[in-house]
Amino acid sequence: MYLSRRYAKMISPKRRSLMLYKQEIEKLKKEKNAVIVAHSYQTLEVQDLADVVGDSLELSRYCAAGNAGTIVFCGVLFMAESAKILSPDKKVLLPEIDAGCPMADMADAKALREMKKKHPDATVVCYINSSAEVKAESDICCTSSNAVKIVSSIENDKILFVPDRNLGSYVSSMVPEKEIILWDGFCPIHDRLTAKTVREMKVKHPKALVVAHPECLPEVLAEADYIGSTKRIIEYVVESSEEEFIIATEKGVVDRLERMTEGKRIYLADNRMLCKNMKKTTPEKVIDALRYDRYEITLEKEVIDAAAGCLERMMELS
């Protein structure tokens, strides 16, 4: 797309830069047979550069089903690893190599092996927000969308749930017939939201529905009108006939909903609910990833094979 000088003067420098980024990105994608995917927690500027925006598993499935040989994954490390696991023959690039996940870092393969020794009769269910090595040590994976379904489908009544204690607690409340052993991990962004803060928001916005992610504390979920994954939160708010919502998850979802829902009022439950790791990716870093094949995700074959089984068993049940 050519920008005339007259038109270029009419738009902001930031907007002009993004338009120029898009031009170069489209050129590079064709040259390298690449696709760009972005998680819903990414900034809107990065989302605008993506071919598809969604949750981590949705994006990995999209990449695996496509013909692109190079995947630029705008998210955090465990997401790019999942894409590599499901597309081992493709090049997976993470634009910001320091974009990690504190929750995923709370569990490692060595510690999980020790826990398995203590509970040898438990089936290990790992949340997708975990490292490739943890997935390789687990029996089956789950997402926030399907965690209840996955745990319900397991014949064993004893479950070791890794690493999110809050999601695990929510699953336990929905599947009380199972004994669920909780790993002591959590998402710092969701864990910092309190029921007190939610109640204060409800006083300010008495007509608003509270929509919460199951990574939140149980006391917060008790205040919610709807509990769902990132994808389901977005679908619920978009499809609802209600006009006001308090969103108890990361700010990127609020930004996306404000764009998608004209006339609805969307409030972030707590202004501290912002994942700095997700915001590390910038349009400049996306372009550099394409230009220089920066930063490629590599995993050992035995890790890929074991982790792939964990993910594939989940997808068979989803």
C-alpha positions, 0 to 999 in steps of 0.5 A: 500500500503506497502512502501519498505525502499528502495523506501521510501528513494527515495521520499521526506519526504512530499510526503512520509507523504502524502502517509502514510496519504492516507493509514490511510485515506483509512483504516479509511474510510472503518471502518467508511463508510466515504467519503471525499469531497474537494472544489476547493479552498482547497490546492492540498494536501487536494484535493489529499485526497478527493474522489471528488473535486468540488464546494459546491453544487456539493459536497453536492449533491454527499454526499446526493446521496451516501451511506456513513454515514460520510461525511468529508467536506474539505471546509468552514462552510456554505458548511458543513452546506449545506451538513448537510441540504441535508443529515440530517441523516448523520454525517458531519465533518468539519476538521477545525472548524474555517474555516468560510466565511467572506461573509456568516458572513455579513448576519444573520437571524435577520438582514434578518428578519428586511430587509424582513419587509422593503420589504415584497413584495420581494422574498428572493434569497440567495446565497449558500454562506450563513449560514443555518439560512439565508437559513431558512429565504429565499425563494430560494437559488442559486449558481453562476452557476444558479443565473441568471436562478433562478432569471429569473424563479421567477414570482415576479419582486422584488428580495431581493438578499442576501448576495453578492452585486457583484453577485447580480449586475451581475444578475441584469445586466443579468435580467434587467426586475427585481428590485433587492435589493442588500444586502451589502455583498461581498467576500473580496478575489474577491472584492479586485481585481480591473479593473486596476490590470486586465488591467495591467495583460492584458498588461503583457499577451496580448494573454491571455483571462480573465476569471472571477468569478461573485463575482468580482466587476462589473468593473472587469467583464467588462474586462472579456472575460468569466464570470462563476462559479468555475466549469464553469471556470475550464471547460471553460479553460480545453476545450478552444483551447486558451493557455493563461488565466488570472484567476480572482478568488481564487488561488486554481482554478489556482493550479488545472488548472495548473495540469489539462491543460498541455501546457497552461499558467495560470496566477492568476489575483492578488496574493492576491486572496487567501482565508486563511480560505480555506487553514486552512484545512490540511491533518493532520486535515482531518485524525483527523476528521476521527479518532475522529469524529472532528468536527461534524456539528449540526443544529436545526431540524426547521432550517434544514427543512426550509433551506432544502426547500430553497435548494430543490426549487433551485434544482427543477429549476436547 
